[in-house]
Amino acid sequence: MTVPALAQRRTAEAAPSASRRPWRDDLVGWAFAAPFVILFVVFLAFPILASFLLSFTSFGLRDIANPVGTSVIGIKNYVDLFADPKFWKALFNTFYFVVVGVPVTLAIGLLIATALSRGVTRFRTAFRVGYYLPVITSIVAIAVVWRFLLNPDAGLINMLLSGLGIKGPAWLADPVFAMPSIIAMAVWRNLGFAMVVFLAGLQTIPAQLYEAAGIDGAGRWQAFRYVTIPMLRPTILFMTVITTIGYLQLFEEPFVMTLGGPLDSTLSITMYMYQQGFTFFHQGYASAIAYVLFVIVALIAFLQFKFLRSDE
């Protein structure tokens, strides 16, 4: 047998085994991925699809024994939702929390990160750990502690104010002060995460840029405005999107501290969804609220990427 013929024969014999090898590799890969895929389908994909279908039904407590027998009502839940004044109140409260809380959280986090990056030299690690500790602490525990701090009679804050001759308000029982109190607690808890992310962003800025700005006569404020802020735009975008998404899902703070009161002044969309789904057992209506919130989150994130993203 000639050499070319022998080579063709070996190639023909190796072709089936080579074609079987990718199939075996894929099978091994899917075998390793199977635990995650199963958990994702059972605990995420299926509930997401089921809740979407429930939003077009009148599913309630009476339908738990026979879910298939529930009535399909189309978009009635969505129509009723947009005519519900309590939903609009919860939506306003949520946007109030986001519009005030997100800028304050990012501004204070950036201020602390700048101070720890360039100003504070002694005990820098201790400060970083101290600011970050609330982030890893249970939000329920923090909310309980803040509820005692804001107690109008025996709370530490009103005791300090009374020492200055000022009568403190009933922070969580007054519709005017209830939401600002929750915002203050949320800012205090989340600024540590913003600080860590901004610190990472500040460390990527070349020192030569600040040296060049100093040679051109720029002061600290001008260097911060024309060097730090432009170089941190990707980090600011990331933190804005992440913090906004988290704040739009406001739930634990008002649930523990005020139960949505007083007079629904701290009622959020997620808390209203919880009330409809697990207090009044209107699961179909609660599913509609969940998907309206999903659309709001997606739309706001899209707008933030569109207007805050830099192509430079």
N, C-alpha and C positions, 0 to 999 in steps of 0.2 A: 504493500500500500504506500502510495506516495505521501510525502510530507503534507501537502495542502489537503489531501483527502483525510488524513489522520486528524489534522487540526479541525476540520469541519465536523468530523465525527465526535470529537471531544466537546466541541461547542454545542452540538445538538444534545449530547448527554447531560451537559451541565445546565442547559436552558430550563428544564422542568424544575430542577432543585433550586435554581436562582429565582424562578417565578414563585415557588412555594415559600421562600424565605421571607419576603416582605409581609405575606399573609400571616406567617407565624409571629413576626415581630409586632404586627398590629394587634394580634390576639394577646400577646404578652403585655403590651402597653395598656390595652383595655382591661386586662385582668388586674393590673396595678391601680388603674383609675376607677375600677368598679365600686369600691367602698364610697368614694366621694360622690360618684354619679348617683348611686342609690340614695345616699343621704340627701343630695341636692334635689332629686326628683320627689322624694317622699316629704321632706320638710320645707322645701322652698318652692319648687316649680308647681307641684300639685296644689298647695294652698293658694298660691298666687292665681292660678287658673280657676280654682274653685271659688275664690272670693270675687273674681271678675264675673263669673256666671251668677253668683248670688246677688250681685248688685242689680240684676235685671229680674229679680224675684221678690216675693213678699216673705222670704224665709224668716221664721221666727221660732220661738220656743216650742210651739205646737208641731213644728215640722222636723224636730230632731229625731223622733222615732221613725219617720218616713220621709227622708230628704227628697226622694224622687217625686213625692206627691205635692210638693210646694207649687204655688201658683206663679206663673211667669207673667210679669206686669210690664215688661219692656223698659222704657226709660222713665217710668213714673217716679222712681226713687230720685233720679237726678232732677226731674222737674220740681218735685216737692222740696228737694234740698235747696234749690236756688230761690224758693219762695219761703224758706224757713228763716225767720229773723234771728233765731238763736245761732244758726250757722254763720250768718254774717257777723254777728257779735263775736263769735269765736275766731272767725277769719281776721277781723280787725285787731283783736287782742294778739293773735299770733304775729301779724305784720308789725304791730307796735313793738312786740318783743324783739323781732328780728331787726327792724330798722334802727332801734336804739342800741340793742345789745351787741350786734355784730361790729359796728364801727368802734364802739367803746372797747370791746374785747381786743380787737386787732391793734388799736392805737396804744393801749396800755401794754399789751404784749410786745409790740415793737419798741416802745420806750424802754421797757425793762431789758429787752434783749440788747439794745444799743448800749445801755449802761453797763451791763455785764460783759459785753464784748470789748468795750474800749475804756469805760470809766472806772468800774470797780475792779480792783486787782486783788485785794485781800478777801479771803473767805468767799471767793467766787463760786466754788463748788457747793458750798453750804447754801448760798442764795439760790442757786439753780435747783437744788433738791427741794428747798423749802417752797419755792413757787410751784414746783411740779407735783408736790405731794397731793394737793386737792384733786388733781386729775385722776389719780389712781385710787382715790378714796370713794367708797360707795356713795352714790348720789342721794340715796335715801337717808343715810347717816348724816350727810352734810345738811340736807333739808331739815331734819329733825333738830340739829344743833342750831341752825339759823332761826328756826321757829321759836326756840327758847331765847335766843339773842334778841329777837324782835318782839318779845312779849311786852305788852304795854305797861304791865305792873311790875314785873320782876326781871325784865330783860336787861342785859348789860348795856345795850345802846341807850335806852331811856334813862338808865341810872347815871351814865356818863353825861347825858344831856341835862339831867336834873342837877348834877353837880355844877354845871355852868349856868344854872338858873333858867334853863329852857325846858318847857313841858313837852315831852316827846309825844307824837301821835300814836294811835293804835295802828301800827304799820300794816298788819295783815287783815285788819278789820275795816279799813277805810278804803273805799273804791279808788281814791286818788293815789294813795301810797302803796297799794297792794302790788300792782304790777311793777313799779320801780323797785320795790324791795326784792322781788323775784329776779329782776334783771341784775341788780347788784350782786345777788348770790351767784347767779349764773356766770357773770363776768369774773368774779373772784375765783370760781372753780375752773374756768376754761382758759384763763389767760396764761396759765403755765404751759399748756400745749402750744399756744401761739408763740410764747417766748422761745420754746425749744426749736420750733420750726424756723422762726426768724433768726435765731442764733446760727442755725445751719446755713441759712441763706447769707448772712453777713460774713461768714467765714469763706465764702466763695468769691467775695469781691476782692480783686487784686489791690494790694496796698499801694501800688504805683499810681492808681487813680487818685487816691487821697493826696499822695505826694505832689502829683501834677496840679491838683486843685489848690493845694497850699502854695505852690510856686506862683500860680496865677493870682494869688491874693484872696482866695476863698476862705471865709471863716467856717466855723463848725456848722452853723445853720445852713449856709450855702452849700457846703460839702454834703450835708445830709439831704438837702433838697435836690441837688443836681447830680449827685453821684449815688448815694445810698438808695433813694427811692426808685430811680430808673432801673438800677441793677437788681432791685428786689421785686420788680413787677411780676415775674413768674411766681415767686413765693407768695406775694400778696394775692394774686389770683387764686392760687391753690387754697390759701387759708380762707379767703372770702367764700369760695364755693363750699368748702368743707364745713365751715362754721355756720353758714346760712342753712345748709341742709340739716345740720344738727339742731339748730334753733327752730327751724320750721316743725320739728317733731317734738316740741315742748310738751312734756307730760309729767315726769316725776315730780318736778318742783311744785307746780300747783296742786298736784294730786296729794302730796304729803302735807303741804303747808296751808293750803286754803280750800281744797276741794272745788276749785273753780270760782269761789266767791271772793269777796262779797258782791252780790248782785251781778254775778257772772263776769266780773271785771278781770278775772284771771283765767277764764275758761278758754282753752286752746282747742284747735281743730282735733288733735289726737285725743284730747280728753273728752271732747264731745263725741267722737267716734267710739271711745271706750264706753261712755254712758249709754249710747244707743245700742251697742252690741252686747254688753255684759251686765247692764243694769236694767234696761227695758227689753232686752233680747230681741231687738230689731236688727238681726244680722244682715239682712238685705240692704237696709238703709245705711248701716255702718259700713258695709262694703262699698257703697256708692261714695260715702265720705272719704274712704281710704283712696279710691281712685281719683277723686277730685284733688286730693292732696298730692298724689303722685304726679298728676299733670302740672300742678302749681310748682312743685319742686323741679321737675324737668324743664319747665319753661323759664324759671328764674335762673337755673344753672346755665341754660343755653344763652340767655341774655348776658349773663356775667362773662361767659367765655367770649361772646361776640364783642362786647364793648371794653373789656379789661385786658384781653389778650394782646400782646405786643409781637409784631413780626420782626422787630429789630434783633 
